[in-house]
Amino acid sequence: MRICRLGMLAALVVAVPAQAEVKDSSASGFSIENSVLVATPRDRVWQAMTGQVDRWWPKDHSWWGPASTLGIDARAGGCFCEIAGARQAQHLQVSFVDPGTTLRMLGGLGPLQGMGLHGVAEWTLRAEGEGTRITWTYRVGGYTPQDLSTFAPVVDRVQAQQLDGLLRFLAQP
């Protein structure tokens, strides 16, 4: 019975496969977008996305892995931070919050931060039929001697893994 219910739940959570796309790229920046339709209410997606990020964000895409805790303080000026004892990192700073609809954060994720690049990461949730369309866009730009267009496909794949982490978390009973 449990296996059957889990299979049915997984089928309900992901209604349409995720769509990943490098929207544009150049030597000075890129825009990527990942989107998926889930059969999960918007308020539940929002709560998981902002209040439980440590439970779904892939630890192999954090600075200190399982030794750290990730959190999002979903208010203007709040922090998407990682803490591992005295070691701390601000991944992004929250700049815009419309609960249940939009979370916009500023900064460079991962190695982009150390390169001095700036990004705008925006999560949007939109009711679509019986479910919720989750769209995550990330626009990155700034000066670096590297050609940023070469980073776009890699960042897109990583962002898709992060969205997949949220989807797997939402599928749990």
N, C-alpha and C positions, 0 to 999 in steps of 0.2 A: 504494500500500500504506500509506504513512504517513497519508494523509487518512482512509482507512478505519479504521485503528487509532485515530486521534484521535477519530473519531466514535463508535466503540465505547467508548472510554474515557470520553468525556463522558457517554454514556448510562449507564455503570456508576456514575459518581461521583454524579450527582443522580438518585436513584430516585423521589423524591416532591418536588413543588414546595415552596418555602419558604412557611411560614405566618407572617404578620405580624399582630400584634394589639395594639391599645391595650387593656390589660386593665381599667384604670380610670383616672379622672383627676378632679381637683378643682382648685380655685384654689391649693391648697397642695402638690400633688404629683401624680404619675402612676406607673403601672406599665405597661411594655410587654414584649412577648415575641415573639421571632422563633425559628422552629424549622424544621428541615429534616432529612430522612432521606437519608443518603448511603451508597453502597456502598463505604465506605472503612473499614478497621479503626480502632478507637478509638485505638490507640497512634499511628497515623499522623496522625490528626486532632489529637490532643493535641500531638504534636511540631510540626506546622505551626502550630497555634494559638498555642503559647507560644514556640517556638524560632525561628519564621520570620515573625513578625508584620510585619516590615519589608517582606517580599516580597508580602504580600497586603492589608494595610490601605490603603485608598485615600488616596493622598498629598494629595488635595484636602480631606481631613478630618484634616489635621495642621496644626500651626502654621506650619511652614516648608517644606512641600511636599517636592520632590525633594532639597532641600538638607539634609534631616534624615535621621536614622536612628531607627527605632522599635525598642524592645526590651522584653520582659517577663522580669523576674527572678522566675520562678515559685516563690517561697518566701515564707512569712509575713514581712511587712515589706518585701518586694521591691517593685520599681517597674515600672509600665508607663510608660516614659519616652520622651521624644523629645529627641534631641540634634542640634544644628546648630552645631558649633564651641562658642563660649562661650554660645550661647543654649540653654537647657534648659527642659523642661517635664515635670512629673510629671502625667500624665493621671489615673492611678489608682494606689492603693497596694494591693498584694496582702494579703489578710487570711486566706485559707483556701485550702489546696491539698490535694487528694486526687488524685494523678496519674492521668490517664486517665479521671477521672470528674468532678471539680468544680474550677473556678477562680473564686474570689470576690474582687472588687476593690472598693475604696471610693473615692469622689470624684465630682466633677462633670466630665463630659466637655465639651470645647469651651467655648462661652460660658457654660454652666451653672456652670463653675468660678468665673468672674469675678463671677457673680451671688451667690456665697456659698451655693450649694445643695449638698446632699449626695446622693450616690447610691450604690447597691449594684448593681454589674454582676456577674452570675453566668453563667458558661458551664457547662453540664452536658452530659456525653456519656453516652449510654446505649446499650448493645447492643440492637439491635432487628432480629430476623431475621438476615439475613446482613450487615446494615449497622450504621450508627451514627446515632442521633438526636442532632443538635446543637441545643441550646436555649440561647438567650441572652436573659436577662431583665435589665431595668434598672428599678430603682425609684428615683425622685427625689423629694425633698421639702426643705422648709425655707422660711424667710421670704424673700420678695421682693415688691415692690409689684406685679409683674406677675401675671396669672392663669396659673398653670402649666398649666392644662388646654389652653390654646392652643398650648403647646409640644409636647404629647404626640404629635400626628400627625407633626410635623416630625422629632422625635427618632426616632420609629418608622421613618420612611422612611430616615433616615441610618443607623440600626442595620441595616436590611435591606440597604443598600448595602455595609456593612462585612461582613456575613455573606456576601453575594454575592462579595465579594473573596476570602474564604476558600474558598468553593466553586470559584471559577475557578482558584485556586491548586491546590487538590486535584485538579482535572481535568487539570493539566499532566502530560505524560509524565515 
